């Protein structure tokens, strides 16, 4: 059902105080906490283009007050955090200057400029003429200073292609023109027509002539969070398109005394609504017509929200889907519907649900402008700065040119509090950072996030090798100590950057120990997403904290480059939808080994799946792997499985070989349904899994109870 009320009939029956007449819909039995079977959704990595796959980078907004350091450092969560359409998340004017405005002329000047800006609104600005909507350009953060930033009588317009815009901490109000169901004055607080990567957060939006928020004409990668929306008729409309392409996250908003479009969600590919509070107060002039409405071809996931006093709290068209989980309904009546199949939001980004029973109190306390957003900025590198970044913003910004909080990646990691309980993102601006980085075991949940348009734009590189002497004279680094980046803490992530070891073997032929690690993981739940890891020998060391501990790693949509044992170690690791690039040795010869697992007998080793193995090397010159019994330990049972992947002619017809005197056939090496010139039929020298065996060697078998955040 698309027309849920007869608006003209209501207009004719209008009373002076806008008293609402309740919608006369057939009353159905409320559907309590309906749930659908979990579905997976993802985009194929395709032909492995340089940036073919959307990536996520999560910095969750909370109900706590942002500090001024968060004005430029905060980045969006939800769908606005996803890397797509050439935009890597939503960070607004972070890379530009910060300006403070108190007049309409200055606000319009900077909001429409082509350069990035953080625009701090420090006064009440009245739109002239009434209903004016400033046409915001890309790369802007428009944020209120404390609670003093107010826009009266108008709002903002984001047109086709406008992207990377943040609107935060503002009160936008009072364009109401005297007619409740106004069809003449299109005076919105925020209207978006074909925009993408927009974050609307911690605002007070109320009493407008038309919509508080209109997301139209395929606007996508939108997150709306922690806003108070009140005293309005047509509150939050989504659609105005025949396409079904938009991806939208709506969470922790307070819809209070809003009649309809709460929101009305038409033709949205992925609509994720969670932890919202919809409240219709009894015995007032405004009565709800309906709550969340899934229209057209929308697929909606609705989780842990709280509905109080609403008529028809959840409705859907027969063509639309609503999957409900964990919602609470108090004093509601009429239609409460669910049905169809939707999607798993965690395939796109990570998020944490609050309990539905806690939502009213948390949302009442946390929505709308925050008074402390105008507080003084702590000095970079101070303990206050680190605590502020970790607990309030969750983001530490690194820039070589000094425009960030830190100039080196290690300095930002050092600022992360010990035993930090939640995700801290080290946001690294484009540039080459020649340094080594260590994330110690007592600093879990750290993400290294490149902010460039390509994973090539942000590079962390150094040139230590196993035989490189330590500067303190205490010996050489050794293989594990040579790593450019060493991640020893659980739940480590690296996204959208390059980690490299550029040790030059040719100029160091007098040195023994040419193993040169780019990245070493030595903990559990390491996630590498859309990165390049490059070196020569021993590029990527996937290890565990100790022999007795489990260490899982998941590498997705990435490039791994090397020539000798360049994916090695004792971790349980998956390489998924990635490119493994074979590289010639320092003298121009082609000879090498892709993997060298040293797996414990009761653990999984390496799984390479849905990937491509290629490179500018000679035909039949590389093995897929050899069995590394580290330290001569005969009890180990090394494992590599390569399946459902494309193998170039560089792979030998006998792709596995012995190492250290241990026969590879005594260990676990196999293929399954590979293709390409380097693939081959099963034989004694080329074992293939049966279909039954392959069913037990899937990604889930490797990762177990861990689902990496998208």
Steps between C-alpha positions, in 0.01 A plus 500: 500500500662828395235756596451443867279801556288743306689823552243727340225361719713582804565847369131567462440386858787706635447672835680810614738314729582229242324224699560175312228253416613139544548298182213261429695185405406139557640393832721195484659287768839654594794292388735467794869491435476330164830367366602366164769251411845664482607582148839594367559771250814620333649642185735289293856625480460482123818532298696620802514862398712724717206609710223271385349415836326731748675507837386588832656712761289530820522776761181457696314808616388493859268693718795664675594858427755544220800720572629767266771260395216290363385781269757408240604154619164326524394285210166340430383153585238291323463514124662844492824327605509265202762555230310531172441731205857628533442623857669324790256560785361834614725748679373831366735796505762333716777571248420869473503812713267561795297820485245645742190670356230714657327643192302358211745649251800327656317169542400500134846612388680207660228235456491556124878530454692240301766455771447278807398681819396428855237771550417574863163673539525716813174699489135485403482560125163585346449407137401776262273450319312256719537146370846561354709184471874559466650288223777318682804389300704183557755454780331706770439463870232740625487481878347702778718652770357358818126560499525845341499389136146544368353532152155660499250503214694288251765236460744329267483342154744239370469450125597234253849364560566701816689275740696482824281736701444501876220699665532484880405659826256753353146606575310548172146622559193703422443529128136408567275712281164456674365192319550162663481292184687760296525421129619842388809570711782250452693633797709212634765491770722275285416394146724272296447428130752246370766565766719233655708453813308729734492488880221681687576474870403652839258760364168638624266519198145630549195690379576534130258571217584174325748229596755499775713273282428413136734240348406496133601386154739218589684675782713225650766414758305709748514471879250684722584466870429651841254763373184626667220536243182655637186707449463425132267341248705358210809419700754285316423398144722269295445423134375703203657248264416185307851364564585277796864585567518704820674378817395680820564459874266664756584448866453653846253767387207631703181544296267691732160632401548444127196398302633313197819400312678372808662418260315404183759293315429449131720293266805471725731207430625476858323690778645429845300649788604427855472639854257775402233630738162585347269674745144624458401682817132456584250786520694746286423680175708257293410135455710254306376364172767229476855426611760321288371439148676268252378592152552391143792259471666596828686241702497613863669358810338642814676421828468580871284809457235621743149599387279679750140603442514479120227408260614247240858488630646288217339463159615377163388472141451148370804552275724616786680312777528562873706273721435584866725400789479595865262797478271607786144628450322682784138621467509468121205405281423409144742352251827350617637309207803308391577270213730427211876469511754774545877503560765476770624853586826359636596408147542874444617647833535422867258627762389427855136481603373651824229305676159616384381559857784747554431698183254765631728615780814487291348677202333770711833572667713481190315651204526855380779757526769445763612792714862388529576494132656846530745407775868579467711265292756300701856528383620233262678214667371575849332239716178702478522495123544125489216434740274742313576340168456147628184549703316782321603502137664159468729651237865608510608692190850467354640736236862554397438869436387565855132548417407198712537438871815293439774497238590131530288189519690369800433821694127448450522136608696608810208731589248217509427423866615162626225238505267726304153342504377604154609576147754779446568599140838645406393707199805549277499771235663427161878493495799272547582432863850354529487344843439179685176459692423267790157449652578332832290222648335732756343723231223297335233629260734726298434578133761649268285679241636672189283793397606539137291414199718193436683250717816623324462853640601415857822299536678378813845373399837407647796286397612283791595140426576202720872574471474875564692593819297667774617854571567419867753231405297219659507285188294479184126545464426145390211414273211590729676812623545633146132580457406848385169463685465257789149443636516311828155597633171323443237645266750692288384642168677660203298665225564690178878535520829342396741332742839435342850380571735638232819330619737485200646152470720597206694762695531278808650184353764514771230456765355167606133503595305658215161416645316833521147506643256774404220404742502264795181409684545314827158499663141395436242657267726700270306647208668642189256666263594662168870526573823434312767301686819491296855377532725223368579213736268448800265788421205405722558317827170370638588384848347439842588647840636158602487141385214428738282793390266525207577777254252564219541739210267597218640676192243632255509700176874547531831458316786292641830532312821297536714214376618264775276356774324834496190380683627301796448419867291294740178705499160381383455735207268562205595691185172583330423686176857623473790512255824319581767657282812297420819704474842428350798472729765771534710350217210479254442128536159346551483248780294498813241370740171666586428346841701343780257397774621367835163389631442318827342155450169596664460831314409627157778649289459719189191517279528691172159536338332697222834660419748548215865392492700668223803717428766598248712189549600199292262214435508205739738676740301527825369244747175566681670401821738293707475356849686699763569294811628798701801407712491148358184421697373172357172530693378784278253430222526789250189571293419704190182464296459697178147487362266672256786719381668600174859378459727640230749298298768597753382217729689173467316189389611343830407797719617373840851416618700387803675728747766423758501128427130454583291344219209723405283196437504427873330835563182669376512656152213496253306683229136519401340627181777737400516635146744667264819391325664409828226263613511129432325168555527300817793264532729351761712814473201732486233399754149639462227508760185302441171689515441359846844607619456845347177548694710493816759746372301820468573844645269432794695186588813713532355798686265310732299731725668815367325713238735778387343846491430604140 
